[in-house]
Amino acid sequence: DYRVYMLQNYVQGGELLGLIYNVSTKGYLSNDAAAFYGACIVEALSHLHSRSICHRDIKPENILINAAGYVVLADFGFAKVVLEKTFTTCGSPEYMAPEMLLGKGHNWSVDHWALGVVLYEMLVGQTPFIHVGATRMTLFRRICRGKIAFPDAKKHGIDVHPDARQLIAGLLTKDIADRLGSSITQGEEPLRTNPWFQGLLTDYHHVFLAEKVSPPWFPDVDDELDASYFESHDELEKELLSKEKKETPLDRKSQRMFEGF
């Protein structure tokens, strides 16, 4: 009587962000886990890009994990059909590509840059261009320089696989023509065939896409309505209910507009 509700599929495992920083005991993921989720994201991007859709906000908060342990890409608020270039600056600062920050115009290659940032974050536990005392301006300067460094394995105990390092470096390349996966003719194929993914992607379409590869983590849920991997919205619901009592419901004429909706 008071409002229209938009219902969406419930992705029960929460955000990849929570898996990296809350579920993981180390604050970063294992090599195999990162490779699995990375391969899932590549498939999601390939699906979008084949339809000329650029997501433009790839980050762990927008990568959900379903009850089967597989990735679901979410939040298409900045998504756009891009045939050549677009010039809107949007997205989340730590994941923005240099060409977007410099206003040179961008296409789907910004998603590949963001993928490189997410892969780094999964394996290291922080994004590659952030630093202590960073301001937005210093962060943007570091992104535009495009220089990345991996933590010293002996000093920090984080040993990033050489194939993963090479893949991330290929994605975090300032020159779009050289950025891995951004070729107009080859698309995401160089990503699929990357050595880091090969253990997962043998018999690719029959096994991985059919969700027959065992995921590294399954959500521990009690039933189909278990929302333990998401923040509680009880207070917000109470607030909405209290407002409803003060609102006037739609009249019959207005209600008839929604018959059969």
JOURKA-V291350 format. One line per field, one symbol per residue. ss: DSSP state (H for helix, E for strand, - for the rest). phi: phi as a letter, one per 30 degrees, with the letter a starting at -180 (. if undefined). psi: psi as a letter, one per 40 degrees, with the letter a starting at -180 (. if undefined). A space follows every 50 residues. Layout:
ss = ???
phi = ???
psi = ???
This chain:
ss = --------------EHHHHHHHH-------HHHHHHHHHHHHHHHHHHH- --EE-----HHHEEE-----EEE------EE----E------HHH--HHH H----E--HHHHHHHHHHHHHHHH-----------HHHHHHHHHH----- --HHHH-----HHHHHHHHHH----HHH----------HHHH--HHH--- ---HHHH--------------------------HHHHHHHHHHH------ -HHHHH-----
phi = .caccccbdccddiceedddccdddciacdeddddddddddedddddddd ciccdiadaedcccbdddjcdbdbicdcdadbcbbbbddajcedcddedd ddidjbbddddddddddddedddcjaddcdadidcddddddddddiccbc ddeddciccdeeddeddddddccddddcddicdddchdeddecdedcddd cdheddcdddhcddddacdcbdadcdcdcbddcedddddddddedcdcdd dddddddcdid
psi = edihhhhiihhdeaiddddddddhdeeiiiddddddddddddddddddde efhhdefhiddehihideeiihhigfdeiihhdciiehhiahdeeiiddd defeiiaeddddddddddddddddeiideiihehiddddddddddfhiii ihdddeehghhddddddddddfhdhddehheehdddbeddddehddeddd ehfcddcddefehhiehhhgidaeehfeeiihfddddddddddddeihii iddddddehe.
